[in-house]
Amino acid sequence: KSERGLYAPVRNASENENVATIRQRAGTSCPCAQHSWCLENTLVSHKKYCSGLMEGFQGWGNKTVAKERKKRHDGAMDQKYRTILLFGAPGTGKGTQGHALGELPGFFHCSCGDVFRSIDTSTELGQAFLQYSSKGQLVPDEITLRLWKARIKHRVNSRDFRPEQDILVLDGIPRDVNQAMLMKDMIEVLKVFHLTCPDRDQLFSRLRSRALRDNRIDDASNTVIEKRLATYDSISKPLMGYYGEDRICHINALQHPAKVMRDLLQEAVPLLD
């Protein structure tokens, strides 16, 4: 029986089926079953990788494609990514600037929000995330980082993120010194961009406007905003001390967004060389 026929159940599987069921129905183990990425990520990702892996086969013939994909898959497991971090209090525009920077060649943006929004809650890891998020509790670092690693590896294998030529742009992660220490073997932090906004009235105005625009009325209260800013001051700010002043670039976030981007690019573009 040819490999192409053997993996037809994977290509034709319903997105409601879990990976284990598909492998059982296919009558064999997935060639990447030993990797936690395939087991923890979404079924769509698994199908994209595994069905693509089989496209290079005619029976047991040409294995070049399979070897190349497996090499890429394995490489995503242990590569240390060149990274720049976006820091700043809520309302300073980290997401806006990160998204814009990620649209430029040579940069790939990944926010903590992107990671959480992409979770497949039918998986074991997704269920672990829901245990905390559904109660409004902070997700433990171990779960957050497992989700982040799975997301990044998926984007590497899909070639959306090409670490051999792209710089990873992170915002919202690491969120504190403990996460930074846990991630030190995963990322090589080249630069930390600190978006500053010393005018608290401006931050309040921005956060209130954003909450109302997104129809999150509760988040528009002064009490909630003050709590978010206090959390940033006590937990996130010490990160700058961890990375050291020599890697930090302070940028005035009260400027027009285009001017903020100009200042970012002046420091970020040379890192591509």
FIDREN-585201 format. One record per residue (C-alpha): x, y, z. Coordinates in steps of 0.02 Angstrom, whole numbers, plus 50000, padded with zeros to 5 digits. Each point is the difference from the previous one (the first is absolute). Layout:
REM FIDREN-585201
XYZ;...
REM end
This chain:
REM FIDREN-585201
500005000050000;500765016749949;500405013850123;498795011549907;498584987750024;500504996450179;499855018350047;498375003649910;499074999250167;501115014050064;499675011149851;498134996449999;499745000850188;498665010650080;500665014550102;498974993450147;501044984150009;501514999750112;501714995149938;500044983250091;498374994649917;500635004649828;501634990650024;499054984650060;498835000849850;501485002049884;500704983950070;501715007050043;500885012650109;500335017449935;501855001849950;500135014950117;499054991950145;501535000850111;499935018949998;498895008650126;499675014249876;498894988949892;499064993550150;499735016850084;499615010649849;498405001549903;499364986549886;500085012149855;501875002150031;500244981250013;499084996949838;500985013749913;501664992450051;499624981549984;499005000649840;501335011449925;501344987850053;499184986549895;499855010749843;501824996349957;499764981250000;499564987949862;499974983650096;501674999750091;500865009849861;500625017850015;500355003950184;500855016849974;498455010050041;499674989950156;501795002150061;499945018849970;498355001950093;500594989250144;501615010150011;498985016050009;498834992150128;501464994350110;500915016649980;498505009450067;500174990250161;501675006550060;500415016249908;500405015850096;499065014149915;500725017349972;498745011050088;499505017950039;498795003750141;498685013550012;499725006150177;498855013350067;498505002950110;498264995649936;499445013149875;501735004449933;499684991849832;501074984250009;498744989949900;499805013349867;501875002149975;500364981350010;498694996149868;500665013749885;501804994250022;499504982049966;499315005349830;501755005049943;501214987649919;501234993050126;498875001150152;498724988050072;498805006050135;499254988850134;499015007050145;499434990550154;498225004249947;500294991449832;500594984450092;498474999250112;498785003649858;500714985649896;499764986750133;499074984149955;499004997650160;499624981849956;501814995050035;500704995650171;501055015849999;498505010549948;498974992750142;501395004250123;499965017949938;498115001050021;500104994350181;500805016750041;499395012149868;498164995550024;500155005350183;500925016149958;501604993150079;501765003049937;500584985449892;501544991750077;501665003149915;500264981749954;498354999349903;500265017049920;501734995349937;499434983049935;498635008949902;501245012949936;501264986849945;498654990149909;499415015749910;501755005249946;500464982549941;498424999349898;500415016649916;501784994049965;499384984049918;498725009449897;501425011849947;499055015450058;501475002950117;501724996649927;501225001450146;501514998549885;499565017249930;498625007550110;500125008650167;498644995150123;499025014650073;499164996150166;498785010150104;499134994150156;501244985950025;501084998250101;498875009150123;501154999050152;501764995450054;499544981850033;499374997749821;501555008849934;501114987850093;499004985149935;500155006649822;501865004050003;500434983949906;498635003149870;500325018149949;501515011049972;499425017350050;500865012649886;499045015650051;498645005450121;498885014349942;499195008850147;498505010449945;499885013750130;498485010350047;500325009450163;498355009349985;498804988650094;498505010349945;500424995649819;500114981650043;498325000650090;499225008649849;500714987349877;499484984850103;498275006950032;499735003849816;500614982749949;498874991250126;498485009649940;500434997049818;500154981250033;498385000250102;500904994950160;499085012150115;500704992950162;501795002849940;499635018549976;499875003550186;501395009750086;500184986350131;500354986449870;501215011149903;500935004950158;500174981650047;500704995549828;501295014050010;500494995250177;500244981949945;501145005749860;501025010750120;500254985950125;500234985149884;500525005249826;501135015050033;501354989750089;500284991249832;500985015149941;501194997650144;500194981749953;500505003849820;501115014850042;500025018049943;501244996549857;498654990349905;498575012150036;499415013549880;498735012350074;498735006949876;498695013450031;498324991449973;499055016650003;500645004249826;498994996749844;500054981049968;500975002949839;501365009150098;500054986050128;500264987749857;501375011249927;500944999550165;499774981250013;500674997049825;501535010850029;500554987650132;499234983949934;500545000249817;501884999150038;499674983950096;499574991549835;501815001449940;
REM end
